[in-house]
Amino acid sequence: MKIGEVISRARRAAGLKQKELAAAAGVHVQTLKRLEGGAGAGYSTVRALEKALAKSGATWQEVDGGYELRVKLKSKS
């Protein structure tokens, strides 16, 4: 899986819209849209998105050939 796909899946699993994640990470929504669409992004952008998603319980790690996504869903109590 490429990083843009991982971020897209993590965002959806966390129940966030692109605009919400972009605002939480402090990046422009167009940057997020391009990244999720397959374009590259700088390290600082990816790290900012990773930190914002981690607050929602979504993390990933790099593995051979791509990334592994982990999502910890919060209970609705």
Legacy VTK file of the C-alpha trace (Angstrom):
# vtk DataFile Version 3.0
C-alpha trace
ASCII
DATASET POLYDATA
POINTS 77 float
0.000 0.000 0.000
1.293 3.483 -0.800
1.298 6.185 1.864
-1.517 8.170 0.233
-3.779 5.141 0.301
-2.847 4.430 3.924
-3.687 7.995 4.933
-6.985 7.867 3.040
-8.005 4.603 4.680
-6.919 5.804 8.119
-8.859 9.044 7.697
-12.026 7.216 6.686
-11.657 4.688 9.509
-11.324 7.591 11.942
-14.514 9.112 10.526
-12.804 12.305 9.366
-13.418 14.333 6.229
-10.427 15.589 4.266
-11.066 19.133 5.443
-11.155 18.029 9.095
-7.917 16.048 8.887
-6.139 18.802 6.974
-7.138 21.355 9.619
-6.083 19.060 12.475
-2.702 18.473 10.830
-2.179 22.092 9.805
-1.866 21.302 6.102
-3.801 22.639 3.138
-6.721 20.451 2.092
-5.460 20.455 -1.520
-2.167 18.964 -0.299
-4.073 16.151 1.406
-6.226 15.565 -1.685
-3.144 15.301 -3.904
-1.417 12.955 -1.454
-4.447 10.678 -1.216
-4.642 10.755 -5.017
-1.138 9.357 -5.368
1.114 12.420 -5.432
4.131 12.636 -3.207
4.458 14.795 -0.114
7.244 16.021 2.092
8.273 14.261 5.267
6.939 17.040 7.520
3.509 16.873 5.849
3.267 13.110 6.273
4.412 13.360 9.910
1.817 16.065 10.660
-0.933 13.896 9.176
0.352 10.868 11.067
0.219 12.737 14.384
-3.286 14.035 13.706
-4.526 10.549 12.773
-2.861 8.961 15.807
-5.123 11.078 18.018
-8.039 9.270 16.382
-6.427 5.855 16.921
-4.997 5.254 13.427
-1.317 4.393 13.050
0.865 2.693 10.462
4.325 1.319 10.082
6.546 0.846 7.083
6.964 -2.765 5.952
8.574 -4.372 2.923
6.843 -3.017 -0.137
4.630 -0.439 1.577
2.847 0.288 4.835
0.734 -1.604 7.334
-2.278 0.243 8.721
-3.551 -0.245 12.264
-6.732 1.358 13.507
-7.933 1.265 17.088
-11.582 2.217 17.055
-12.925 4.028 20.060
-15.932 2.491 21.771
-19.183 4.411 21.644
-20.012 4.351 25.354
LINES 1 78
77 0 1 2 3 4 5 6 7 8 9 10 11 12 13 14 15 16 17 18 19 20 21 22 23 24 25 26 27 28 29 30 31 32 33 34 35 36 37 38 39 40 41 42 43 44 45 46 47 48 49 50 51 52 53 54 55 56 57 58 59 60 61 62 63 64 65 66 67 68 69 70 71 72 73 74 75 76
